[in-house]
């Protein structure tokens, strides 16, 4: 993956950058710096931080310690801590371009793009011939969909004799963003010709083939990636999209299931699998996947919109209303959400509200979904969609990141909460740890009859003892076309 290659390059540059910083005056401090650098080279980031903490404590005025510790924190996704350390290093020694463009990269991850561009500019003033600065800024422009600016920075890096495969990949992605897919493919071909093992170039080219409806060529590229690396979640995901587009639903489902297994926090995979489940009449499964998406990305508008449609078909009108309300709250000009909500309100006998929503659709003058989607991508902060983009990292190369460790948390049975049928207005909490029996409650909650809705409690108890009859299967329309999926799931970097 491109990210992994960039990380290796950055690590190499980092170690080269500080290979001659040994100062005999600070012998003990420098030794800790060397230990920290060694741990960084081994990708032992937490251990590196421990060594660098000592170095900084021994000499708080040595900027290298803060710089190295910032790099380690960045690798552990502690972007706030990384920026603080980069800023401290800059305050001590504001004359190295590397300090500024590393902080710019960190600010990117916090969506502080104004700050990032300021840092890039300062880095260029200090070292205008450093091609690495331009290629990193090109990535930022690409992330913001400023494709022309991204291409210009790639050209500048090329003029400065940067010989790196990433240049062509980034420029190809920017060209694809401008829908110049054939030109993008030319850039990817350059990379593939130089390095046939560059799987990311194949994956990007596969996306470009798919965008111009060359499905067979797209599948060939994704299959090639998976032949080299069967656990490449990004290639599996993109192949699933193509298979969905050609109605090979079973194959697509298999690919998405593998993606979820490899990357259990992948909101994009859950979202697409929810669409696929809806199209194959697995509506309970679709709702479950939409719920997962929104737990991972609470502001993902299309998840609310799609889930509202599933709930509507299941006659859960109140639930559908809440989802459309949320979609409109996040994007007040979402015409299709108003349009669908007007039908929901009619079902709930809110005739005035239904008419107001329909009038709103007319005012926006965007009844068609494709038009809606265009304005959605332009009017909403793209960051709310781009957050779905960083979850294709498998556990294989996750290093010490605790968020990627599979941890089984079990609660000790210290207390038990009991509700007796004869006392619906009381909850009894017992201390049960290590006790074979108990006869006295520690705490009694809700002694006041009015503080507990006994009717709701009775309903919950009754519902628990009965198996609920599921609603009839329904047929749901396509809420999201494949072309929109490609538009809304941007290029991975």
C-alpha positions in Angstrom: 0.0 0.0 0.0 1.1 3.6 -0.7 0.8 4.5 3.0 3.2 1.8 4.0 5.7 2.8 1.3 5.5 6.5 2.4 6.0 5.5 6.0 9.1 3.5 5.1 10.5 6.4 3.2 9.8 8.9 6.0 11.4 6.5 8.5 14.5 6.2 6.4 14.7 10.0 5.9 14.1 10.5 9.6 17.0 8.3 10.6 19.3 9.8 8.0 18.3 13.3 9.2 19.6 12.6 12.7 22.4 10.3 12.0 25.0 12.9 12.6 23.5 14.7 15.6 25.7 13.1 18.3 27.0 15.7 20.6 29.7 14.7 23.1 28.6 17.4 25.5 25.4 15.5 26.0 26.7 11.9 26.0 24.0 10.4 28.1 21.2 12.3 26.4 22.5 11.3 22.9 22.6 7.7 23.9 18.9 7.8 24.7 18.3 9.5 21.4 20.2 6.7 19.6 18.1 4.1 21.5 15.0 5.9 20.6 16.0 6.0 16.9 16.8 2.3 17.0 13.4 1.5 18.4 11.8 3.7 15.7 13.6 1.8 13.0 12.2 -1.4 14.5 8.7 0.1 14.6 8.6 -0.2 18.4 7.0 3.2 18.8 5.8 2.9 22.4 9.3 1.8 23.5 10.9 4.6 21.5 8.7 7.1 23.3 9.9 5.7 26.7 13.6 6.2 25.6 12.9 9.6 24.2 11.1 10.7 27.4 14.3 10.1 29.3 16.4 12.0 26.7 14.0 15.0 26.8 14.0 14.9 30.6 17.8 15.0 30.7 18.0 17.8 28.1 14.7 19.6 27.5 16.4 22.0 25.1 17.5 19.4 22.6 15.0 19.7 19.7 15.8 16.3 18.2 14.2 14.5 21.1 10.9 16.3 20.6 11.1 15.7 16.9 11.7 11.9 17.2 9.0 11.6 19.9 6.5 13.4 17.7 7.2 10.9 14.9 6.6 8.0 17.3 3.3 9.5 18.5 2.2 10.1 15.0 2.7 6.4 14.2 0.5 5.6 17.2 -2.2 8.0 15.9 -1.6 10.5 18.7 -1.8 13.4 16.4 -2.4 16.0 19.1 0.6 14.9 21.0 2.7 14.7 17.9 1.8 18.3 16.9 2.7 19.5 20.3 6.1 17.9 20.1 6.7 19.2 16.6 5.7 22.7 17.8 8.1 22.4 20.7 10.9 21.3 18.4 10.2 24.3 16.1 10.2 26.7 19.0 13.7 25.5 19.9 15.1 25.4 16.4 12.9 26.9 13.7 15.4 26.6 10.9 14.8 23.1 9.6 12.2 22.6 6.8 11.6 19.0 7.9 10.1 20.2 11.2 7.5 22.2 9.4 6.4 19.7 6.8 6.2 16.9 9.3 4.0 19.1 11.4 1.9 19.9 8.3 1.3 16.2 7.7 0.2 15.8 11.3 -2.1 18.8 11.0 -3.6 17.2 7.9 -4.7 14.2 10.0 -6.5 16.6 12.3 -8.2 18.4 9.4 -6.3 21.6 10.2 -5.6 22.3 6.6 -5.0 26.0 6.9 -2.3 25.3 9.5 -0.9 22.6 7.2 -0.6 24.9 4.3 1.1 27.5 6.4 3.7 24.9 7.5 4.2 23.8 3.9 4.9 27.4 2.9 7.3 27.9 5.7 9.1 24.7 4.8 9.4 25.9 1.1 10.9 29.2 2.3 13.5 27.3 4.2 14.2 24.8 1.5 12.6 25.5 -1.9 14.4 22.7 -3.7 13.0 19.9 -1.4 10.7 17.9 -3.7 9.4 16.0 -0.7 7.6 19.1 0.5 5.7 19.5 -2.8 4.7 15.9 -3.0 3.3 16.0 0.5 1.4 19.1 -0.3 0.1 17.4 -3.4 -1.4 14.7 -1.2 -3.1 17.4 0.9 -4.6 19.0 -2.2 -5.7 15.6 -3.4 -7.4 14.9 -0.1 -9.3 18.2 -0.5 -10.2 17.4 -4.1 -8.2 20.3 -5.4 -6.9 18.2 -8.2 -5.3 20.9 -10.4 -3.2 22.2 -7.5 -2.2 18.6 -6.7 -1.0 18.0 -10.3 0.9 21.3 -10.2 2.8 20.2 -7.1 3.5 16.9 -8.7 5.0 18.7 -11.7 7.2 20.8 -9.4 8.4 17.7 -7.6 9.2 16.2 -11.0 11.1 19.3 -12.0 13.2 18.9 -8.9 14.2 15.4 -10.1 12.1 13.4 -7.6 12.3 9.8 -8.7 9.5 8.1 -6.8 6.6 5.9 -7.8 4.3 7.8 -5.5 4.6 10.8 -7.7 2.9 9.0 -10.6 0.3 7.4 -8.3 -0.6 10.8 -6.7 -0.8 12.5 -10.0 -2.8 9.7 -11.5 -5.3 9.9 -8.6 -5.6 13.6 -9.2 -6.2 13.0 -12.9 -8.9 10.5 -12.0 -10.5 13.1 -9.8 -10.8 15.3 -12.9 -12.3 12.3 -14.7 -9.3 12.1 -17.0 -9.2 8.4 -16.5 -7.1 7.4 -19.5 -4.4 9.9 -18.5 -4.6 8.5 -15.0 -4.1 5.0 -16.4 -1.0 6.2 -18.2 0.5 7.4 -14.9 -0.3 4.1 -13.3 1.2 2.2 -16.2 4.5 4.0 -15.7 4.6 2.7 -12.1 3.6 -0.8 -13.1 6.2 -0.9 -15.8 8.9 0.1 -13.4 7.6 -2.1 -10.5 5.2 -4.9 -11.4 4.9 -5.7 -7.7 3.4 -2.4 -6.8 -0.1 -3.6 -5.8 -1.4 -0.2 -5.0 -0.8 1.0 -8.6 -2.7 -2.0 -9.9 -5.6 -1.2 -7.4 -5.7 2.4 -8.5 -5.7 1.4 -12.2 -8.5 -1.0 -11.5 -10.6 1.8 -10.1 -9.9 3.9 -13.2 -10.9 0.9 -15.5 -14.1 0.5 -13.5 -14.9 4.2 -13.8 -14.9 3.9 -17.6 -16.9 0.7 -17.5 -14.0 -1.6 -18.4 -15.1 -4.2 -15.9 -13.0 -7.1 -17.1 -9.8 -5.0 -17.0 -10.8 -3.8 -13.5 -11.3 -7.3 -12.2 -8.1 -8.4 -13.8 -6.2 -5.7 -11.8 -7.9 -6.5 -8.5 -7.4 -10.2 -9.0 -3.7 -9.6 -9.7 -3.4 -7.7 -6.4 -5.1 -10.4 -4.5 -2.9 -13.1 -6.1 0.1 -11.3 -4.6 -1.7 -10.4 -1.3 -4.9 -12.3 -0.5 -5.4 -10.1 2.6 -5.4 -6.8 0.7 -8.7 -5.4 2.1 -8.7 -2.4 -0.3 -8.5 -4.6 -3.4 -11.2 -6.9 -2.0 -13.4 -4.0 -1.4 -13.0 -2.5 -4.9 -13.5 -5.9 -6.5 -16.7 -6.2 -4.5 -18.0 -2.9 -5.9 -17.4 -4.1 -9.5 -19.1 -7.4 -8.8 -22.1 -5.5 -7.3 -22.2 -3.5 -10.5 -22.4 -6.6 -12.7 -25.0 -8.2 -10.3 -22.6 -10.9 -9.1 -24.1 -10.5 -5.6 -22.9 -13.7 -4.0 -19.3 -13.1 -5.0 -19.6 -9.5 -3.9 -20.9 -10.6 -0.5 -18.0 -13.0 -0.1 -15.5 -10.2 -0.8 -17.2 -7.8 1.6 -17.4 -10.4 4.4 -13.6 -10.9 4.0 -13.1 -7.2 4.2 -15.1 -7.0 7.4 -13.1 -9.9 8.8 -9.8 -8.4 8.0 -10.8 -4.8 9.0 -13.6 -5.1 11.6 -13.8 -1.3 12.0 -14.3 -0.6 8.2 -17.3 1.6 7.9 -17.1 1.6 4.1 -17.4 -2.2 4.0 -20.4 -2.3 6.3 -22.1 0.5 4.3 -21.7 -1.3 1.0 -22.7 -4.6 2.5 -25.8 -3.0 3.9 -26.8 -1.9 0.4 -26.1 -5.4 -0.9 -28.1 -7.0 1.8 -31.0 -4.7 1.1 -30.9 -5.6 -2.6 -31.0 -9.3 -1.6 -33.9 -8.9 0.8 -31.8 -9.3 4.0 -33.3 -6.3 5.7 -32.5 -7.1 9.2 -28.9 -7.6 8.2 -28.9 -4.3 6.3 -30.2 -2.5 9.4 -27.5 -4.1 11.5 -24.8 -3.0 9.1 -26.1 0.6 8.9 -26.1 0.7 12.7 -22.4 -0.4 12.6 -21.6 2.4 10.1 -23.2 5.0 12.3 -21.4 3.8 15.4 -18.1 4.2 13.5 -19.1 7.4 11.7 -22.1 9.1 13.5 -22.3 11.9 10.8 -22.4 9.8 7.7 -25.5 11.2 6.0 -26.2 8.4 3.5 -26.3 5.8 6.2 -29.2 7.7 7.9 -30.9 8.2 4.5 -30.6 4.5 3.5 -31.5 3.2 6.9 -34.6 5.5 6.9 -35.7 3.8 3.7 -35.3 0.3 5.1 -37.3 1.3 8.2 -40.0 2.9 6.0 -40.4 -0.4 4.1 -40.6 -2.2 7.4 -43.4 0.2 8.5 -41.2 1.6 11.2 -42.4 5.1 10.4 -41.2 6.8 13.6 -37.8 5.3 13.2 -37.6 6.3 9.6 -38.7 9.9 10.5 -35.8 10.1 13.0 -33.3 9.0 10.4 -34.5 11.5 7.8 -34.6 14.2 10.4 -30.9 13.5 11.2 -30.0 13.5 7.5 -31.6 16.9 7.0 -30.0 18.2 10.1 -26.6 17.3 8.7 -27.4 18.6 5.2 -30.3 21.0 5.1 -30.5 21.0 1.3 -30.8 17.2 0.9 -33.8 17.2 -1.4 -34.4 13.4 -1.5 -34.5 13.3 2.3 -37.3 15.9 2.3 -39.0 14.1 -0.5 -39.0 10.8 1.4 -39.8 12.4 4.7 -43.0 13.9 3.2 -44.3 10.4 2.6 -43.3 9.4 6.2 -45.2 12.4 7.6 -48.2 11.5 5.5 -48.2 8.0 7.0 -48.1 9.6 10.4 -51.1 11.8 9.5 -48.9 14.9 9.6 -50.5 16.4 6.4 -49.2 19.9 6.9 -45.7 18.7 7.6 -45.8 16.5 4.5 -46.9 19.4 2.3 -44.1 21.6 3.8 -41.5 19.0 3.0 -42.7 18.6 -0.5 -42.7 22.4 -1.0 -39.1 22.4 0.3 -38.1 19.9 -2.4 -39.6 22.2 -5.1 -37.6 25.1 -3.6 -34.3 23.2 -3.8 -35.2 22.1 -7.3 -33.2 18.9 -7.0 -35.7 16.1 -7.0 -33.3 13.7 -8.8 -30.9 11.7 -6.6 -27.9 12.2 -8.9 -28.3 15.9 -8.8 -28.7 15.7 -5.0 -25.5 13.7 -4.7 -23.5 16.3 -6.6 -24.6 19.1 -4.3 -24.1 16.8 -1.4 -20.5 16.3 -2.2 -20.0 20.0 -2.8 -22.0 21.4 0.1 -21.1 19.0 2.9 -17.7 19.0 4.5 -16.0 16.1 2.7 -14.2 15.2 5.8 -17.4 13.4 7.1 -17.1 11.1 4.1 -13.3 10.8 4.0 -13.3 9.4 7.5 -14.5 6.2 5.9 -11.3 6.1 4.0 -8.8 5.2 6.6 -10.1 1.8 7.7 -8.4 -0.6 5.2 -5.5 -1.3 7.5 -5.3 -4.9 8.4 -4.0 -6.1 11.8 -0.9 -7.6 10.2 1.1 -4.4 10.1 -0.7 -2.5 12.8 2.4 -2.5 15.1 1.6 -1.4 18.7 -1.6 0.4 18.0 -4.0 -0.6 20.7 -7.0 0.3 18.6 -6.1 -2.6 16.2 -5.6 -5.2 19.0 -8.4 -7.7 19.5 -9.2 -7.5 23.2 -11.9 -9.5 24.9 -13.2 -7.4 27.8 -15.3 -9.3 30.4 -16.9 -7.6 33.3 -16.6 -9.1 36.8 -20.0 -9.9 38.4 -19.4 -7.5 41.3 -23.0 -6.4 41.5 -26.3 -7.9 40.3 -29.4 -5.8 39.4 -32.7 -7.5 40.0 -36.2 -6.4 39.2 -38.9 -8.5 41.0 -42.4 -8.7 39.5 -44.1 -7.6 42.7 -41.9 -4.5 42.9 -41.9 -2.8 39.5 -41.1 0.5 41.1 -37.8 -0.8 42.6 -34.4 -2.0 41.3 -32.4 -4.0 43.9 -28.6 -4.0 43.5 -26.7 -6.8 45.3 -23.0 -7.3 46.0 -22.5 -10.8 44.6 -18.8 -11.1 44.0 -17.4 -14.3 45.5 -20.7 -15.0 47.4 -22.7 -18.2 46.8 -25.8 -16.6 48.0 -27.0 -13.2 49.2 -30.1 -11.9 51.1 -29.7 -8.2 51.5 -29.5 -5.5 48.8 -26.8 -2.9 49.0 -28.8 -0.2 47.1 -32.4 0.1 46.2 -33.2 2.5 43.3 -36.4 4.3 42.4 -38.3 3.9 45.7 -40.7 6.6 44.4 -43.5 4.9 42.4 -43.5 7.9 40.0 -39.9 7.5 39.1 -40.3 4.3 37.1 -42.8 3.7 34.3 -44.2 0.4 35.4 -46.0 -0.1 32.1 -42.8 0.1 30.1 -41.1 -2.3 32.5 -43.9 -4.8 32.2 -43.8 -4.5 28.4 -40.0 -5.1 28.4 -40.4 -8.2 30.6 -43.2 -9.6 28.5 -41.3 -8.8 25.3 -38.3 -10.6 26.7 -40.2 -13.8 27.1 -41.7 -13.9 23.7 -40.2 -14.3 20.3 -41.2 -11.4 18.1 -42.7 -12.0 14.7 -40.5 -10.4 12.1 -42.1 -8.2 9.5 -42.7 -9.5 6.0 -39.8 -9.3 3.5 -39.9 -6.2 1.4 -38.3 -5.1 -1.8 -36.1 -2.0 -1.5 -35.0 0.2 -4.4 -31.4 1.1 -5.1 -30.5 4.0 -2.9 -27.0 4.4 -4.2 -25.7 3.6 -7.7 -22.3 2.2 -8.3 -21.1 5.4 -10.0 -22.0 7.3 -6.8 -20.1 4.8 -4.7 -16.9 5.5 -6.7 -17.5 9.2 -6.2 -18.1 9.0 -2.5 -15.3 6.6 -1.6 -12.2 8.6 -2.7 -8.7 7.5 -3.5 -6.9 5.7 -0.8 -3.6 7.2 0.3 
